Amino acid sequence: MRASLERYFKFTEHQANWRTEILAGLTTFITMAYIIFVNPAILSQTGMPLAAVTTSTCLCAAFGSILMGALANYPLALAPGMGLNAYFTYTVVKGMGVSWQTALGAVFLSGIIFLLLTFGGIRQKLVAAIPYQLHAAVAGGIGLFIAFIGLVNSGLIVKSAATTVTLGDLHQHTAQLAIFGILLIAILQAYKVKASMLIGVLGTLTVGILFHQVKYQPSTFNPLAIRSTFLHLDIHGALKMNALEIIFVFLFVDLFDNIGTLVAVTERAGLISEDHTIPRLDRIFFADATATVVGSLAGTSTVTSYIESSAGVAAGGRTGVTAITTGILFFLAIFIAPVVGAIPGFATAPALILVGALMVAGAARIDWDEPRIAIPSFLTLITIPLTYSIATGLSFGLISFAVLELATGRGRRQHWMLYLLALLFLGRFIYLHAN
């Protein structure tokens, strides 16, 4: 049985082993655990019961991650997407006055459209249209993005009216603990310790507990509360109100955020083929779309691939076992959600910061002496973290790449889908400005 599983997950090809894969899955889970409480906190503002959304969040993250690992054999974990949940709550429900049941119906329809696009090969062609020269730039930009998130979560970087951002108060215990975690992981990595990320997070958490910086408040939690949202979506209402704009946003943001995450994680894991294609892409997209459909049925916003998966990859994860491990832990979290919520931001921030450093290293492969590649790559690198959007950074990179290819007479060397994609991104900017 064990040998059969190792063959299925291609352990020999990826030089993987059970210990490393399971530890990588645990690392991914710990860096993603915040979603168990952040997603319900946002969606509950629509009137959805908090306990129900907490259960559906864990359940959908478990289902999506396990499906991704088992079907596509990639170390990609899935969960309800940040940004999409905010759009669901603040724009669709609170801004447009749409009921949360109807909004879930729109999420369901977007998931069905995703499945149709996957079966038609459209999503796969869109990924193939992204120039391989930008792969390292996307990975580097996302590295800067998650490092910035880690710096903010730790309190090392704070808002500033004068300079937008500035150095936080280093006298705060949370900032000091984050610095301790960064140094601990860095030292472990210098000694080539594979579990450095996990040890760093747990070590920082332990020190935080000793210094009374971890607040835990026991609370009762009933997983059966999901009955309040399960199958409560209103598909007919979404069709009746002609929710094309809502469905389009769910589609567009998830599509290109997911593509950016996919390219970045596979690039970092060395899973992209020599011809610059991503193997089993149809299975990846099928898992992603199916998870979104199931999420809408259970009672949560769009489910997507998480960039925190790169923490598991940095810990050595290379196969679907990593994602399956993360999924199993999300399922167990249904029953111990209050305990998982005790993991503070300062404990996971060091892992995000140093994973970002590892991902930025790929920028060395960019041909900085060739303006046609260097300029789009730079725009991608810089706009992903500064706009807080993977899709926006990818937009700047693709549009500028397409313009330079046409302007230098190289237009015919690229697939026509590149220019269609650039026009779609340009249309997105026009739409955002108009609204």
BELLINVEN-V273980 format. One record per pair of residues at least 12 apart in sequence whose C-alpha atoms are under 8 Angstrom apart, sorted by the first residue. I is the first residue (numbers start at 1). GAP is how many residues later the second one is. Records with the same first field share a line. If there is no record, write none. Layout:
I->GAP + GAP
This chain:
9->64 + 310 + 311 + 312
10->309
11->308
14->304 + 305
16->301 + 302 + 303
18->303
20->174 + 175 + 295 + 296 + 297
21->295 + 296 + 297 + 298 + 300 + 301
22->299 + 300 + 303
23->172 + 175 + 289 + 292 + 299
24->171 + 174 + 287 + 288 + 289 + 290 + 291 + 292 + 293 + 298
25->50 + 287 + 292 + 296 + 297 + 298 + 299 + 300 + 301
26->172 + 286 + 296 + 299 + 300 + 303
27->170 + 171 + 284 + 285 + 288
28->49 + 280 + 281 + 282 + 283 + 284 + 298
29->297 + 300 + 301
30->313 + 318
31->277 + 280 + 317 + 320 + 321
32->276
33->307 + 308 + 310
34->307 + 309
35->22 + 44 + 45
36->18 + 21 + 22 + 301 + 305
37->17 + 304
39->14 + 15 + 18 + 41 + 43 + 46
40->13 + 14 + 17
42->43 + 44 + 47
43->42 + 43 + 45 + 46 + 257
45->44
46->43 + 47 + 48 + 53 + 54
47->53
48->52 + 181
49->179 + 180
51->170 + 171 + 172 + 174 + 175
52->171 + 172 + 173 + 174 + 175 + 176 + 177 + 247
53->173 + 176 + 246 + 247
54->280
55->168 + 170 + 171 + 279
56->170 + 239 + 242 + 243 + 244
57->22 + 23 + 238 + 243
58->21 + 272 + 273 + 275 + 276
59->271 + 272 + 275
60->19 + 20 + 231 + 234 + 235 + 238 + 243
61->16 + 17 + 18 + 19 + 242 + 266 + 269 + 270
62->16 + 17 + 264 + 265 + 266 + 267 + 268 + 269
63->228 + 264
64->13 + 14 + 15 + 223 + 224 + 226 + 227 + 239 + 263
65->12 + 13 + 14 + 258 + 259 + 261 + 262
66->257 + 258 + 259 + 260 + 261 + 262
67->220 + 257
68->215 + 216 + 219 + 220 + 252 + 255 + 256
69->250 + 251 + 252 + 253 + 254 + 255
70->250 + 251 + 254
71->212 + 213 + 216
72->208 + 209 + 211 + 212 + 215 + 248
73->246 + 247 + 248
74->210 + 244 + 245 + 246 + 247 + 248 + 249
75->234 + 237 + 238 + 242 + 243 + 244 + 245 + 246 + 247 + 248
76->189 + 229 + 230 + 233 + 244 + 246 + 247
77->228 + 229 + 231 + 232 + 246 + 249 + 250
78->210 + 225 + 226 + 227 + 228
79->224 + 225 + 226 + 227
80->215 + 220 + 221 + 222 + 223 + 224
81->173 + 220 + 221 + 222 + 223 + 224 + 225
84->166 + 169 + 170 + 217 + 218
85->216 + 217
88->15 + 213
92->154
100->133
101->131 + 132 + 133
102->131 + 132 + 133 + 134 + 135 + 136
103->130 + 131 + 135
104->129 + 130 + 131 + 192 + 193 + 195 + 196 + 197
105->128 + 129 + 130 + 131 + 132 + 133 + 191
106->129 + 132 + 133 + 137 + 140 + 141
107->140 + 143 + 185 + 186 + 189 + 194 + 195
108->127 + 184 + 185 + 188 + 189
109->126 + 138 + 184
110->137 + 138 + 140 + 141
111->140 + 178 + 179 + 181 + 182 + 191
112->177 + 181
114->137 + 175
115->170 + 171 + 174 + 175
118->164 + 167 + 168
119->163
121->161
123->162
124->157 + 158
125->292
126->291 + 292 + 295
127->132
128->149
129->286 + 288 + 289 + 292
130->268 + 288
131->287
132->144
133->233 + 240
134->232 + 239 + 242 + 243 + 263
135->128 + 129 + 132
136->128 + 131 + 226 + 227 + 229 + 230
137->225 + 226 + 229 + 240 + 241 + 243 + 244
138->122 + 125 + 126 + 239 + 242 + 243 + 255 + 256
139->121 + 122 + 124 + 125 + 126 + 128 + 129 + 220 + 221 + 223
140->124 + 216 + 219 + 220 + 221 + 222 + 223 + 241
141->219 + 239 + 240 + 241 + 242 + 243 + 244 + 252
142->119 + 122 + 165 + 214 + 217 + 239 + 242 + 243 + 248
143->212 + 213 + 214 + 215 + 216 + 217
144->212 + 213 + 216 + 237 + 240 + 241
145->211 + 239 + 240 + 241 + 243
146->161 + 162 + 206 + 207 + 209 + 210 + 239
147->205 + 206 + 207 + 208 + 209 + 210
148->205 + 237
149->200 + 203 + 204
150->195 + 198 + 199 + 200 + 201 + 202 + 203
151->198 + 199 + 202
153->192 + 193 + 196
154->20 + 21 + 24 + 191 + 192 + 195 + 196
155->13 + 14 + 19 + 20 + 191
156->12 + 13 + 14 + 19
173->40
174->39 + 172
175->171
177->27 + 30 + 31 + 169 + 170
178->26 + 168 + 169 + 171 + 172
179->171
180->24
181->19 + 20 + 22 + 23 + 166 + 169 + 170
182->18 + 168 + 169 + 171 + 172
184->16
185->12 + 14 + 15 + 165 + 166 + 169
186->168
194->121 + 122
195->120
196->119
197->114 + 117 + 118 + 154
198->117
200->150 + 151
201->146 + 147 + 149 + 150
202->145
204->142 + 143
205->138 + 139 + 142
208->139
214->128 + 129 + 130
215->127
216->123 + 125 + 126
217->121
218->120 + 121
219->119
221->114 + 116 + 117
222->113
223->111 + 112
226->72 + 73
229->69 + 70
230->67 + 68 + 69
231->66 + 67 + 68
232->65 + 67
233->63 + 64 + 66
250->52
253->138
254->48 + 50
256->134 + 135 + 138
257->132 + 133 + 134
258->46 + 47 + 48
260->130 + 131 + 134
261->44 + 45 + 46 + 129
262->43
264->95
265->42 + 44 + 45 + 48
266->12
268->42 + 45 + 91 + 94
269->44 + 45 + 48 + 49
271->47
288->15 + 16 + 17
289->14
291->12 + 13
292->12
308->44
310->45
311->40 + 41 + 44
314->41 + 44
372->29 + 32 + 33
373->28
375->25 + 26
376->20 + 21 + 22 + 24 + 25
377->20
378->19
379->14 + 17 + 18
380->13 + 14 + 15 + 16 + 17
381->12
383->13
395->27 + 30 + 31
398->20 + 23 + 24
399->23 + 24 + 26 + 27
402->16 + 17 + 20
